[in-house]
Amino acid sequence: MRRISLLVLAAMLAATSALAQGSVSVAPSEPAYRDVDRLVADGLVDGVIVGQRPYSRNEFVRIARAAQRALAGRGDDARSAASRLAVRRLLGAFDSTTARPLDQIRLGVLHSGEPARAILPNGLGGTEADITPLTDGRQGRRFIPGTTLALETDSWARIGSSLTLDVRPRLSAARATGGGTSARGEILSASARLVRRNVALTAGREYSYWGNAPAGGLLFSDNAPALDLVRVASEHPFLLPWIARRLGPAAAALQIADLGPSVQSSHSRLVSYKLSVQPAPSLEIGATFANNFGGAGAKGTGLKERLFDLMPFVDIFRHHADSTDVVSDKLLGMDARWRAGALGGATLFSELMLEDFDVHRLRSVFTEDAAWIVGASVPALFLPSLSAQVSWHATGIRFYEHHLVQNGIASRRFLLGDDLGRDANGVYVSARLEPRSGLALTLDGATELRRDDRYEGAYVKPGAQQLVFTRTAVGTHERRHRLVLGAELRSPDGRGGVMLRAGGESVGTTTPAGLAGTTRHGVVEASFTAYP
């Protein structure tokens, strides 16, 4: 593992690049990522790693320039016209090396009637996070039942040629449905980023977004707030050395993050790393590992044991006579995406992540201890202007939690990955119609089942082997159905936009006593974004 890591780092350093200047990263919530997805689906650019974001401003420009060259020989059909507009917006927003004291300003208002629901302990561990599906997926922005008005800005500066600074503050004022007002100020993200050749070192509060699904992956998604971290990552895709060059363009990232204050294991650490490769222009494969450990009251571990614990393909072959000899929660995952050019760029994507791995119980490893995402996206469904996605998500009975690290894979009461939480499954559909330049109409629907059953786990073989989970009590079950409609209007040069959304959710609950009830909540949202 050490040799592989050194080879990857050497390849990143050796990669040549015309993008020598330092560049700030762009928050994964920005609509510019949809423009990149359009260019990738249109087959205009190769060597774009979708499963590791955020991108830097430089990477957006590289992608836009490559698509611009590919479009030079294209005709003027509707699909090419949409791709040309995407290129124009990307270059208009990011093709500037001048520091921006005020690069973006966003004013938004949101009204929601949905209260937050805490994820209850289920006997196998704990996850200190809340569920609010109508307002989740907003990168750690918090809303209360009532009306919230928020102002955000984004500013960045360059020091020398390779160091950049970026800060995104947020001010919000809220009025609760039941009365009472509150105000809040916070720093959504703030970081320093140093670029040397093709290696970017980031320190500060920054976003992570890994995965090929539209809303991110099982470890880092668009639900996660920015984390206080140190990250080393490739600035743009590179080629691995020697025979590994056959794996095609690659991207790599290694980071250590503080998960912040929590009741249990406060300020635990999350070490995670990912390698993605593109062995063919239509295929991307990624491998992810994460380790949550430490925090207040955590048991100490020697350096050698901790290093082995961070190497999954070494640790799984070691026998642990005592399951508490190293206190940590490990996740190991793989994701893939395949684009079918013959089908107009239709793309299949999937991800599997394991909460634990035990060769003595492989079946339960891939069911009770695993999470899955499987889905497909179609960039042109019946019409060139209509795109759609559908996906199925399922999470195991103790996913995101562990009996040794009780705070779970969460930060500031937000799940870092899929906002389903553990012991749940859901089906998601979305559609996007762009009837004319800059205008988009959207539809997002979901049906989910969440369970709060209780379990216990016990080893049935000597030497801490053959872990078996038994359900000890049936808890409350939630069946949620959600539908949200939206409209977006973006300027042709990518320098501003308006967004409107409205929708609702029906929540049906069934208690252990057989009692059933239904509640309904709604959400209305509007925002204006400008790039001065």
N, C-alpha and C positions, 0 to 999 in steps of 0.2 A: 504494500500500500504506500509506503514511503517513497519507493522508487517511482511508482506510477505518478504520485503527486509531483515529484521533482521533474519528471518528464513533461507533464502537462504544463507546469509553470515555465519550464524552459521553452516549450513551444509557443506559449503566449508571449514571452519576451522576445523571441526571435521573429515573430510575425511582423512583416513589413506593413506599413500603413501610411496613407497620405494624410490621415487625420491626426496630426501630431499635437495639436492644441488640446488642453484640458477641456472637458465638457461636462455640464451638470446632467443628472438623470432627469427623466420626465415621469411624473406620477402615472401609475398604470390606469388611473381613471380617465385620463385624457382621451378625447375622441380620436386623436391622431393614431392610436393603435388600431382602430377600426379601418382607417385608411390603409395601414400596412397589411392588415388581414385581407383586404380587398385585392391589393397588389399581389400578395402571395397566392391567393385563390385564382387569380387571373393568369398565373404562371409567368409573371413578368420578371420575378427576381428569384434567384437561387441563393443558397447560403444564408438564409434568414432563419435564425433559431427562434421559434415561437414560444417554446416552453420555459424560457428564462427571461424575465422582465423585472425591473424596468430597463428600458433602453436609454442611452444618452442622446443628447441632441445631435451629436455627430453621427450616431448610428442611424437616426431618422434621415439625415441628409444623405448618407451613403445609400440607403435603401431607395430613397426617392430618385437619386441620380441614376442608379442602375435601372429602375423602372422607366425613367425618362428615355434612356438610350434604347431600351427594348421597344418602347412605343413609337420610336421614330419611323419604323417600317410598317406600322399598323395602319389599318383603314380608320374610318370615322363611324364605325358601328356604335351602338348604344353602350356596349360594355367597355370599349376602348375609351369612349368619352368620359365614362364614370371614373376610369382609372387615371385619365389625364387630370381630371378635377382633383382626385386624391393626391397626385403628385404636386399639383399647384398649391394645395393647402399645406402639405408637408414642408415644401420649400419656403412658402410664405411665413410659416410659423417658426422654422428652425434654421434656415439658411442665413444665419447671421452670427458673427463671432464677437459682436459688441455686447458687453455686459449690460444687463437691464435692471436698473434700480427698481422698476416696477414692470415685471414681465407679464404678469397676469393679474386680473382682478375679477372676482366672482361674487355675485350677490344672489342669495337664494332664500326662499321661504318654503317651509314644509309644515303641513298640518297632518297629524296622524292621531287616531284614536286607539292605537294598539299599545297595551302595557307590556313591559318586558317580563319574560318568564325565565327564572333561573333554571339551569340544568341541575336536577336533583341527584344526589349520590345514589348509586345503584349497588353498593356493596363491594364493587371491584376497584373502586378508586373514586376520584372526584375531578370535576372540571369547573373551574371558577369562571363561568361565562353565562351570558344571558341570550335568550332567543327573542328576536323581534323581526320576523321575516319581511314585513313590509318596509322596514327601514334598514335592514341589514345590507351587506354588500356595498357599503359606502366608505370603506377604508378607515374604520374607526371613528367616524363622525357619530356623535351621540345625539339622540332626539328623545324627547319626552312625550307622553300623551298630551297633546295640545299643539301650539303653534310655535315654531322656531324660526327666527330670522338670523341669518349668518352672513358674515362678510369675510372673504378670504383673499389674500394676496400672495403673489409669488415673486421673489426677487433673487437675482443672482449676480455674482461678481467674479472676476478673474484676477488672480494674483500671479504675476509672471505669465509663463506660457502654458503651464501644466496644472496649476492648482486653481480650483473653483470653489466658491462658497454659495450655498443656496439655503433659503429660509422661506417657510410657508406658514404664516400665522393665521389664526382663525378667531374671530370675535362673534359671539352668538348671544342672543337674548331670547328667552322663552317665556311663554305664558301657558301654564298648565290648564287643562280642561276644567279641573275643579277649582281654579282660582290660584292666585299666587304667581309671581314672576321671579325670574332668575337671570343672571348674566354669567358668562363664562369666557375666559380667554385662554387659548392654548396654542402650542406650537405643533402643528400637524407633522411637519418634517423640517429638519435643519441639519445640514451635513457639509463636510469638507470632502472634496474628491480630488485625488492626485492621480494623474495619468502618466505612465511611463511606457512608451511604445504601445503595446497592446494590453498592458496590465493596468487596471483601475483599482485604486485603494480608496475605499469610502469609510469615513468615520463620522458618527453622529446618529441622528434619528432619520431612518430611511425605510422605504417600502421594499417588500419582497413579494414577488408574484411568480410562482413556478407552476407550470402545468399547461396542457394543451386545450383544456375545456374553456369555453367562452368566459366563465367567471373565475378562472384560475384553478389551482389544483387542490389536492387533499392536504398538503402541508401549508402552502401559502396561497391565499386567494384574495379576491377583492373585498373580503370581509375584514381582513387583518388591518390593524393600525400600523403605522410606521413603528419600527422597533429601534431601540438604542443598540447599535451594533458597530462592529468593525467587519468589513467585507473586502475580500480580494476576488476580483472577477475579470474576465476578458472583456475588453472594450468592444470588440466585434469578433465574429467567428474567425477561427484560425485552423490550421492543419496540424494534426498530431505528428510526432516524428516517426521515422522509420516505416515499418510495415503498417502501423496504425493510420498512416495517411489514407489508406483505403477506406477508412470509416467516414471520410469526407469532412466538410466543415464542422467544427466543434465549438462549443461554448462551455466554460467552467466557472464555478463560483464556490467560494468557501467563506463562511461567516460565523461569527459568534455574537449572540444577542442576549441582552438582559430582558427577561420577560416582565419586569416591573413588579410593583407591590402586589401581594396577594395574602390571603389569610394563612394558607399553607405554603411552605417552601417559597417564601417571599424572595423576589429577585433571583429566581433560579436562572440558569444559563441554558441556552439552546444553541448547540453547535450543529450546523447543517452544511452539507455540500452537495453539489449536483454537477454531473457531466452530461451534456447533450451532444449527439452527433447526427449528421445527416448523410448516411451512406448513399443515398440517391436523392435527386432533386425533389422527389415526391414523398420521401420518407424521413421522419425524424424520430429518434429514440432517445429517451433520457433515463438516467438512474439517479435516485435521490437517497440520502441518508440524513437522519436527524437524531440528536441525543439531547434529552432534557434532563438536567442534573443540578445538584447543588441547591442553594437557597438557604434561608434561615432554618436552623435546626437540622440540616442535612448531615448525614453520616459522612465522615471523611474517608477518602480513598487515596491510595498511593498513586504516584505518577505513572508507574508502569501499568497498573491495572486500569487507570483512566485511559491511557493511550490505547490499550487493547480494546477497551469498551467503545472507542471511537472507530474501530475497524471491524465492520460487521462480518466480513468474510474470514476473519480470524476468530472472532468471538463465538460464532455459531458452532465452531468445532471444539470449543473448550467446554469442559464439564464443570458446572457450578453445583457443588454439593450443597451449598447454602445460597438460596435465591436472593439473599440480601447482602452478599459479599461486595457487590458493586451497586450502589443505589442510583438508578437512572431509568429513564423511559426511552426506548429506542424505536424508531420507525424506519422502515426500509421500503422503497417504492420504485416503480418503473412506470413510464408513460410513453405513449407513442401516438403519432399522427401520420395518416397516409392520405395524400391528395390524388384523386383520380382525374388526370387531365382529360381523358376521353369522355368523362361525364361532366364536363364544364367546370372542373375544379371542386366537385363535391369531395368533402373531407371526412374521414372517419377518425375519431380520437378515442383514447382510452387511458386509464390510469389505475394501477393497483398499488395499494400501500398496506404493509403489514405492521401491526402494532407489536408483534412478537414473532419469533421463529423458533420452532421446536420440531426436530425431525421425528420425535416420538408421537406427534399428533398433527400430522399434516392437514387432515381434513378441517379441523377446527381452526388451524392457522389461517386458512384461506376463506373461512366463513366468519366465525365468532371474533377473530382477532384481525380482520381485514376490512378495508374499505375499497369500493370500486366506483369508477365512473366510466360509462360507455356512451358514446353519442356520435352524431353526424351533423354536419353543416352543409348547406347547399347555397352557393352564392347567387344562383339564378334559378328560381323555382317558377316555371311557366313563363315568367317575364324576366328580362335582364335586370329590372329594377327591384325585384322581389327576392329577398334572401330569407333563409329559415334555418333554425337549429332545433334539435331534439336530443335529450340526454337522460340517462337513468343513473341515479346515484344510490348507493347503499353503504351503510356504515355498521361495523360490528358492535357487539354488546359492550366492549370496553375500549373502543377506539377513542383516541385523544386523552385517555386517562390510564393511571397505573396506581396500584396500591402503595408503591414506594414514593411516588412523586405526586402529591395530591392536588396540586394546582392545575394540572392538565396542560394541554398544548393551547394555551390562551394567554392573552395579555390585556390588562386593563378591562377585563370582563368581556373581551371579544375573542371568539374562536379565530385562530390563525388560518385554519383551512375551511372546509365545507361547513356552512352555517347550519347544516342538518344536525350537527352534534353526533353523539353516539347512539347506536341501537335505533336506526331510522332508515327510511328509504323514500325516494321521491322521483317523480318524472317531471321534466321541465321542457317547455316549448317556447320558442320565440320567433318572431317574424319581423322583418323590416322592409318597408316599401318606400322607395325614393322616387316619387312621381316626377320630380323635376330637380334641377340642380340646386343642391344645398338644403332641400326639404326632405325630411324623413318621418314616416309614421311607424310607430313601433307597437308591438304586442308581446307581452310576457305572461305566460301562464305556468302554474305549477300545481301538482297534487302531491302531498307528503303524508307520511305516517310516522309519528314519533312515539316511542314507548318509554315508560318509566318503570319497567319491571326491575325486580331486585334479584341479585345472583350471589352465589358464593363460589369460590374456586378452591380446589384442593388437589394435591398430588396423590395419585393412587399407586405410584411405584416408589420404592425406596430411592434415596439420593436425589430428591427434588425432581422427579421425572413424571411424565404423563399428567399434565395439568388438565383437570376436568372442571367445567363450569356447570353449575346446577341452578336452575331458577327456583328461588325460594318464595317469591311472592309476585303476583301480578299487580302492576301499578296502573296508573291512569294512561290511557292511550289517546293521542290527538290525531285527528285527520284534518289536514288543512288543504283548502282549495283557494287558489289565488289567481287574480287576473289584474293586470295593470296595462293601461293604454298610454301612449305618449306621442309627442310631436316635437321635432327638433328642426331648427333652422340655423344653418351655418353659413357664414360669408364665404364667397368663392376663394378668397385669399387666405382663409384659415385664421383670420384675426379676430373673430368674435362669433357668438352664437347665443341662441335662446332655446330653452328646453322647458316643456310642460309635461307633467305626468299625473295620472289619476287612476285609482283602482281600489280594489277591496279584497278582503279575505274572509272566508267562512271557516270557523274553527269548531269542529265537532269533537267533544270529549266523552270518553266512556270510563267510568270509575270501576275499581275492583268490585264494588257492590252491584254493578250493572246499571248504574244511573247514567243517563245520557243527557247532554245539553249542547247547545250551539250558540256561539257568539259571533258577531260580525264586526269587523273594523274596516276603516277606509283610510286612504292617504291621498293627499293632493300636494303637488310639488311644482315649483317654478324657479328657474334660475336664469341669470344673464351672465355671460362670460365674455371678457374682452382682453385682447392682448395689445396694450397701448403701444 
